[in-house]
Amino acid sequence: MTETLHALAAGFANAMTLTHLMWAFVGVTLGTAVGVLPGIGPAMTVAVLLPVTFSLDPISAFIMFGGIYYGAMYGGSTTSILLNTPGETASIATAIDGHMMARNGRGAAALTTSAIGSFVAGTLATIALTFVATPLARMALRFGPAEYFGLTVLAFTAVAALLGASVVRGLFSLFLGLALGLVGIDQLTGEARFSFGIPQLLDGIDVVILVIGLFAVGETMFQAWRFGRDEIVAVTLQDYTGMSREDWRRSWKPWLRGTAIGFPLGVLPIGGTVIPTFLSYMTEKRLSDHPEEFGKGAIEGVAGPEAANNAAAAGVLVPLLTMGLPSSATAAVLLAAFQQYGLQPGPLLFSARPDLVWTLIASLYIGNVMLLVLNLPLVGVWARVMLVPRPLLFGGILVLASLGAYSLNRSILDLMILYGVGAIGCVMRVYDFPLVPAVLGLVLGPLSEQQFRRALAISEGDMTVFVTRPICATLLALAVVVLLGPRLLRRWTVPDAPSAV
């Protein structure tokens, strides 16, 4: 405890410098803006900025990325409430009652409970992150090659099975990423694999190219394909009156319950912030004194999910920082950002770069305060951001994505791969294939293969090493449960169809 507080104090001392405060402000401002804009999320924004920030020092870059991540959680509620168009999947639950409140003339109350709930949950969850991260990192130091292989398998199955509507589609996306991860020189034997005689492919496909292609170019193509199909009607915010005393009374408990639900579920590799927000919504509906108002403008239906959303966002950072396991799209992009700087998130990061870890965590506290100040008085300004023409917006994103990808190696092949991956990403979005497993497969696939082969080398080819080591066996068993559990549960809970007479 004392050691953690000392490390956090050092992080605050570093984060409070003028330079780092500036990057925190840039991050939260940009994050709020991209959260407000439908179709633009933190994953896409960080992906586009990866090549641009390469010249920054890692601490400044990750302070900005953390601000973008937290800011998008705040900004997504504005779009959901005023437009009924969630900018992020985590804001879908907020839109159910938030937009009805706006249509009933209570948009100001919905936006206020969203902003304050996000601040309360974000602060409490960041406190939990502070004190949970170090013990988990110490526990992870006991992991050997077999345990790391089991951990990556659990991450693969959890993300593939729990993100998206179909396990088969999730696994297809995962195997696509794993296949792309095989391109290049085998690190253990030095042989070229799947390079097709192209020298530029000997170093493999750059993770940044894949991330920008899937999340920026692919999303832009998808939005262009959908443009004009859905009629969007915005609710105008006439004035900002805030919350009444009754609104405060009905909001504070959902804020705390949303935090309690969101953070632990964010820590688990179950798909980030989507499940916690809907679970919070159902919990508030069950506990409410006014269940008949849900779906018609219940303030609890906004307060709880928004708190769960921000708490889960902080929880997602726990497995990312302590074990290098992303469980959301933004976390997967952040993992690619770490690798861009030659860093591997995990237990060794806390000892190798404690300045980076603790300055980042301290900046999250500072960013939360900045976001509250930005969102409450300036909500009318953010509402006007939604009026930016979509063609102009996405055209600018394509230009930035192309310049960023080309600047990595100054290679035309990178641009061809970028738009090829983007086309694949667009098709995956059209047919509801999740994108995160593909990124996870490319990023963690080589690591998983390396640890698998190391474990076999240490055990002299004995495959039982993966089931005789307790931690590895437990992780692999959990992976099987995650993969088969939902299907077996549906089979047991759905009654058999009556037989024909």
C-alpha positions in Angstrom: 0.0 0.0 0.0 2.7 2.5 1.0 4.8 1.6 -2.0 1.9 2.1 -4.3 1.1 5.5 -2.8 4.7 6.6 -3.2 4.7 5.4 -6.8 1.4 7.3 -7.5 2.8 10.4 -5.8 5.8 10.3 -8.2 3.4 9.8 -11.1 1.5 12.9 -10.1 4.7 14.9 -9.8 5.5 13.9 -13.4 2.0 14.3 -14.7 1.6 17.8 -13.3 4.4 19.2 -15.5 3.2 21.8 -18.0 4.0 19.6 -21.0 2.1 16.6 -19.7 -0.9 18.7 -18.6 -1.0 20.0 -22.1 -1.1 16.5 -23.7 -3.7 15.5 -21.2 -5.9 18.4 -22.2 -5.4 17.7 -25.9 -6.3 14.1 -25.3 -9.5 14.7 -23.3 -10.6 17.4 -25.7 -10.0 15.3 -28.8 -11.5 12.3 -27.0 -14.7 14.2 -26.2 -15.0 15.4 -29.8 -14.6 11.9 -31.3 -17.0 10.5 -28.8 -19.6 13.1 -29.9 -19.2 12.3 -33.6 -21.1 9.2 -34.6 -19.0 6.5 -36.2 -15.7 8.0 -34.8 -14.5 6.2 -31.7 -11.3 6.1 -29.6 -10.0 3.0 -31.3 -10.1 4.7 -34.7 -8.7 8.0 -33.3 -5.7 6.3 -31.6 -5.1 4.2 -34.7 -4.9 7.3 -36.9 -2.6 9.1 -34.5 -0.2 6.2 -34.0 2.2 7.2 -36.8 1.8 10.9 -36.0 2.9 10.4 -32.3 5.9 8.3 -33.1 8.2 11.3 -32.6 6.7 12.0 -29.1 8.2 10.5 -26.0 6.1 7.4 -24.8 4.8 9.1 -21.6 3.4 12.1 -23.5 1.8 9.9 -26.1 0.1 7.6 -23.6 -1.1 10.5 -21.5 -2.8 11.7 -24.7 -4.1 8.3 -25.6 -5.5 7.8 -22.1 -7.3 11.2 -22.4 -8.8 10.2 -25.7 -10.0 6.9 -24.2 -11.6 8.5 -21.2 -12.9 11.5 -23.2 -14.7 9.3 -25.7 -16.6 7.6 -22.9 -17.9 11.0 -21.9 -18.6 12.3 -25.4 -20.5 9.2 -26.5 -23.3 10.0 -24.2 -24.0 13.3 -25.9 -24.6 11.6 -29.3 -26.7 8.9 -27.7 -28.9 11.4 -25.8 -29.4 14.1 -28.4 -29.1 12.0 -31.6 -30.1 8.5 -30.5 -27.0 7.4 -32.4 -24.4 5.9 -30.1 -20.9 6.7 -31.2 -19.7 3.6 -29.3 -21.4 0.3 -28.6 -21.0 1.1 -24.9 -23.4 4.0 -25.3 -26.3 1.9 -26.7 -27.9 1.3 -23.3 -27.6 5.1 -22.5 -29.5 5.9 -25.7 -32.6 3.9 -24.6 -33.7 6.3 -21.9 -31.4 9.2 -22.6 -32.9 10.1 -26.0 -36.4 9.8 -24.6 -35.5 12.2 -21.8 -34.2 14.6 -24.5 -37.4 14.3 -26.5 -39.4 15.0 -23.3 -37.4 18.3 -22.7 -35.1 16.8 -20.1 -32.0 16.5 -22.2 -30.0 18.8 -19.8 -30.7 16.4 -16.8 -29.7 13.4 -18.9 -26.4 15.0 -20.0 -25.7 16.2 -16.4 -26.3 12.8 -14.8 -24.2 11.3 -17.5 -21.2 13.6 -17.0 -21.3 13.5 -13.2 -21.8 9.7 -13.2 -18.9 9.3 -15.6 -16.7 11.4 -13.3 -17.7 9.5 -10.1 -17.3 6.1 -11.7 -14.1 7.1 -13.6 -12.5 8.3 -10.4 -13.5 5.4 -8.2 -12.5 2.9 -10.9 -9.1 4.6 -11.4 -8.5 4.3 -7.6 -9.3 0.6 -7.9 -6.9 0.4 -10.9 -4.2 2.0 -8.8 -4.4 -0.6 -6.0 -5.2 -3.7 -8.1 -2.6 -3.4 -10.8 0.5 -3.9 -8.7 -0.6 -7.2 -7.0 -1.7 -8.6 -10.4 1.6 -7.7 -11.9 3.5 -9.4 -9.1 1.3 -12.5 -9.5 2.0 -12.5 -13.3 5.8 -12.6 -12.6 5.3 -16.2 -11.6 4.2 -17.1 -15.1 6.5 -19.2 -17.3 6.2 -19.9 -21.0 3.4 -22.5 -20.5 1.4 -20.1 -18.4 1.8 -17.2 -20.9 0.6 -19.6 -23.7 -2.5 -20.5 -21.6 -3.2 -16.9 -21.0 -3.0 -16.0 -24.6 -5.3 -18.9 -25.5 -7.8 -17.6 -22.9 -7.6 -14.1 -24.4 -8.2 -15.5 -27.9 -11.2 -17.5 -27.0 -12.8 -14.9 -24.7 -12.5 -12.1 -27.2 -13.5 -14.3 -30.2 -16.5 -15.9 -28.3 -17.8 -12.9 -26.5 -17.4 -10.1 -29.0 -19.9 -10.1 -31.8 -23.1 -12.1 -32.3 -21.5 -15.4 -33.5 -18.7 -17.5 -32.1 -17.9 -18.7 -35.6 -17.5 -15.1 -36.9 -15.3 -14.3 -33.9 -13.1 -17.3 -34.6 -12.8 -16.4 -38.3 -11.7 -12.9 -37.4 -9.2 -14.4 -34.9 -7.7 -16.8 -37.4 -7.4 -14.1 -39.9 -5.2 -12.1 -37.5 -3.2 -15.2 -36.6 -2.5 -15.9 -40.3 -1.3 -12.4 -40.8 0.9 -12.7 -37.8 2.7 -15.6 -39.4 4.0 -13.4 -42.3 7.7 -12.7 -42.0 10.8 -14.3 -40.6 10.4 -17.0 -38.0 12.1 -15.6 -34.9 13.3 -19.0 -33.7 14.5 -20.6 -37.0 15.2 -17.5 -39.1 13.2 -18.9 -42.1 10.9 -16.7 -44.2 7.2 -17.5 -44.0 4.4 -16.4 -46.4 6.5 -13.5 -47.7 6.0 -14.6 -51.3 9.4 -13.3 -52.3 8.6 -9.7 -51.4 11.4 -8.2 -49.3 9.2 -5.7 -47.5 7.2 -8.6 -46.0 10.2 -10.2 -44.4 9.7 -8.0 -41.3 6.0 -9.0 -41.2 2.9 -6.9 -41.5 3.1 -3.8 -39.3 0.5 -3.9 -36.6 -0.1 -0.2 -37.1 -1.0 -0.8 -40.7 -3.6 -3.4 -39.7 -5.0 -1.3 -36.9 -5.4 1.8 -39.2 -6.8 -0.3 -42.0 -9.4 -2.1 -39.9 -10.5 0.8 -37.6 -10.0 3.9 -39.8 -10.1 2.9 -43.4 -12.6 0.1 -42.9 -14.9 2.1 -40.7 -14.8 5.0 -43.2 -15.7 2.7 -46.1 -18.5 1.3 -44.0 -19.8 4.7 -43.1 -19.7 5.8 -46.8 -21.7 2.6 -47.6 -24.3 3.5 -45.0 -24.4 7.2 -45.7 -27.9 8.5 -46.4 -29.6 5.2 -45.4 -30.5 6.2 -41.9 -32.3 9.4 -41.1 -30.8 11.2 -38.1 -32.9 13.6 -36.2 -31.1 15.7 -33.5 -32.9 17.0 -30.4 -31.9 20.7 -30.0 -30.7 21.6 -26.5 -32.3 25.0 -25.8 -30.7 25.7 -22.4 -28.7 23.9 -19.8 -30.7 23.8 -16.5 -29.0 20.7 -15.0 -30.6 18.3 -12.5 -33.3 18.8 -10.0 -33.1 17.6 -6.4 -35.2 14.6 -7.3 -32.9 13.8 -10.2 -29.9 13.8 -7.8 -31.8 11.5 -5.4 -32.5 9.0 -8.1 -29.0 9.2 -9.6 -26.4 8.7 -6.9 -27.2 5.1 -6.1 -27.1 4.0 -9.8 -23.7 5.8 -10.1 -22.3 3.7 -7.3 -23.9 0.4 -8.5 -22.7 1.1 -12.1 -19.2 1.5 -10.8 -19.4 -1.8 -8.8 -20.7 -3.6 -11.8 -18.5 -2.0 -14.5 -15.0 -2.2 -13.0 -14.8 -6.0 -12.2 -16.4 -6.9 -15.5 -14.0 -4.6 -17.3 -11.1 -6.4 -15.7 -12.3 -9.8 -17.0 -11.7 -10.5 -20.7 -15.4 -10.4 -21.6 -15.5 -7.8 -24.3 -14.9 -4.5 -22.6 -17.7 -2.1 -21.8 -20.8 -3.5 -23.6 -21.8 -6.2 -21.2 -21.4 -4.1 -18.0 -23.6 -1.3 -19.4 -26.5 -3.6 -20.3 -26.2 -5.4 -17.0 -26.3 -2.1 -15.2 -29.4 -1.1 -17.1 -31.2 -4.3 -16.3 -30.1 -4.0 -12.6 -31.5 -0.4 -12.3 -34.7 -1.4 -14.0 -35.2 -4.3 -11.5 -34.3 -2.2 -8.4 -36.2 1.0 -9.5 -39.3 2.3 -7.8 -40.5 3.4 -11.2 -39.8 0.4 -13.6 -42.7 1.6 -15.8 -40.6 4.7 -16.8 -37.8 2.6 -18.3 -37.8 3.0 -22.0 -39.8 6.2 -21.7 -37.1 8.4 -20.0 -36.0 7.0 -16.6 -33.0 8.9 -15.3 -31.6 5.8 -13.6 -31.4 4.2 -17.1 -28.9 6.9 -18.0 -27.0 7.2 -14.7 -26.2 3.5 -14.2 -25.0 2.5 -17.7 -22.9 5.6 -18.0 -21.2 4.9 -14.7 -20.7 1.2 -15.7 -19.3 2.4 -19.0 -16.5 4.5 -17.5 -15.8 2.1 -14.7 -15.3 -0.7 -17.2 -13.1 1.5 -19.3 -10.7 1.8 -16.3 -11.1 -1.9 -15.7 -10.0 -2.8 -19.2 -6.6 -1.1 -18.5 -5.9 -3.6 -15.7 -5.3 -6.7 -17.8 -3.7 -4.6 -20.5 -1.1 -3.1 -18.2 -0.4 -6.1 -16.0 -0.6 -8.9 -18.5 -0.6 -7.4 -21.9 -4.1 -8.7 -22.7 -6.5 -6.3 -24.4 -10.3 -7.0 -24.0 -11.7 -4.1 -26.1 -11.0 -2.5 -29.5 -9.2 0.5 -27.9 -7.1 -1.7 -25.7 -6.0 -3.7 -28.7 -5.0 -0.5 -30.4 -3.2 0.7 -27.3 -1.3 -2.6 -27.2 -0.1 -1.9 -30.7 0.9 1.6 -29.5 3.1 0.0 -26.8 4.8 -2.2 -29.4 5.4 0.8 -31.6 7.6 2.2 -28.8 9.3 -1.2 -28.2 7.4 -1.8 -25.0 5.6 -4.9 -23.9 2.8 -4.4 -21.4 2.9 -6.9 -18.6 4.5 -7.4 -15.2 8.0 -6.4 -16.3 6.6 -3.0 -17.5 6.0 -2.0 -13.9 9.7 -2.6 -13.0 11.2 -1.5 -16.4 9.2 1.7 -16.9 7.5 2.6 -13.6 7.6 6.3 -14.6 5.4 5.5 -17.7 2.9 3.3 -15.8 2.4 5.6 -12.8 2.4 8.9 -14.8 -0.3 7.4 -17.0 -2.4 6.3 -14.0 -2.0 9.8 -12.4 -3.0 11.5 -15.7 -6.2 9.5 -15.6 -7.2 11.2 -12.4 -6.3 14.6 -13.8 -8.1 13.9 -17.1 -11.3 13.0 -15.2 -11.3 16.4 -13.6 -10.6 18.1 -16.9 -13.5 16.2 -18.5 -16.0 17.2 -15.9 -15.0 20.9 -16.5 -15.2 20.4 -20.2 -18.5 18.6 -20.4 -20.8 20.4 -17.9 -20.5 24.1 -19.0 -19.6 23.4 -22.7 -22.2 20.8 -23.5 -23.8 23.1 -26.0 -20.5 23.5 -27.9 -20.1 19.7 -28.1 -23.7 19.4 -29.4 -22.8 21.6 -32.3 -19.8 19.3 -33.2 -22.4 16.8 -34.4 -23.2 19.1 -37.3 -19.8 18.5 -39.0 -20.6 17.1 -42.6 -19.9 13.4 -42.7 -18.2 13.4 -46.2 -15.8 16.1 -45.1 -15.0 14.3 -41.8 -14.4 10.9 -43.3 -12.5 12.3 -46.2 -10.1 13.9 -43.8 -9.7 10.6 -41.9 -8.7 8.8 -45.1 -6.1 11.4 -45.9 -4.6 11.2 -42.3 -4.7 7.4 -42.4 -2.9 7.3 -45.8 -0.2 9.8 -44.7 0.3 8.0 -41.4 0.7 4.6 -43.1 3.0 5.9 -45.8 5.2 7.7 -43.2 6.0 4.4 -41.4 8.3 3.0 -44.1 7.7 5.3 -47.1 6.4 2.2 -49.0 3.7 2.0 -51.6 3.2 -1.6 -50.5 2.1 -0.4 -47.1 -0.6 1.8 -48.7 -1.8 -1.2 -50.8 -2.0 -3.4 -47.7 -3.7 -0.5 -45.8 -6.6 -0.3 -48.3 -6.7 -4.1 -48.8 -7.1 -4.5 -45.0 -9.6 -1.6 -45.0 -11.8 -3.3 -47.7 -11.7 -6.5 -45.6 -12.6 -4.5 -42.5 -15.5 -2.9 -44.3 -16.9 -6.3 -45.4 -16.5 -7.6 -41.8 -18.5 -4.6 -40.5 -21.2 -5.1 -43.1 -21.6 -8.8 -42.1 -21.1 -8.2 -38.4 -17.7 -9.8 -38.0 -15.9 -8.4 -34.9 -12.6 -6.6 -35.6 -10.9 -6.9 -32.3 -10.0 -10.7 -32.6 -8.1 -10.0 -35.8 -6.0 -7.3 -34.1 -5.5 -9.6 -31.1 -4.4 -12.5 -33.4 -1.8 -10.3 -35.2 -0.5 -8.8 -32.0 -0.5 -11.8 -29.6 -0.2 -14.6 -32.2 3.6 -14.4 -32.5 3.9 -14.1 -28.7 1.7 -17.2 -28.2 3.6 -19.2 -30.8 6.9 -18.2 -29.2 5.8 -19.2 -25.7 4.3 -22.5 -26.9 7.6 -23.5 -28.6 9.6 -22.4 -25.6 7.5 -24.4 -23.2 8.0 -27.5 -25.4 11.7 -26.9 -25.7 12.0 -26.7 -21.8 9.9 -29.8 -21.4 11.8 -31.6 -24.2 8.7 -32.0 -26.3 6.4 -33.2 -23.6 2.9 -31.9 -24.4 1.6 -32.7 -20.9 3.5 -29.6 -19.6 0.3 -27.6 -20.5 -1.9 -29.7 -18.3 0.4 -30.6 -15.5 1.2 -27.0 -14.5 -1.8 -25.9 -12.4 -2.0 -22.3 -13.6 -1.7 -23.2 -17.2 -4.2 -26.0 -16.9 -6.7 -23.7 -15.2 -6.3 -21.1 -17.9 -6.9 -23.6 -20.7 -9.9 -25.0 -18.8 -11.3 -21.5 -18.6 -10.8 -21.1 -22.3 -12.8 -24.2 -23.0 -15.6 -23.0 -20.7 -15.7 -19.6 -22.4 -15.8 -21.2 -25.8 -18.4 -23.9 -25.1 -20.2 -22.5 -22.1 -22.7 -20.2 -23.9 -23.7 -22.9 -26.4 -24.2 -25.5 -23.7 -26.1 -23.0 -21.6 -28.5 -22.2 -24.4 -29.0 -25.9 -25.1 -29.9 -26.5 -21.4 -32.2 -23.4 -21.0 -34.1 -23.6 -24.3 -36.8 -26.3 -24.0 -37.0 -29.0 -26.6 -39.6 -28.5 -29.3 -42.7 -30.6 -28.9 -42.7 -33.7 -31.0 -45.3 -34.0 -33.7 -48.2 -36.3 -33.0 
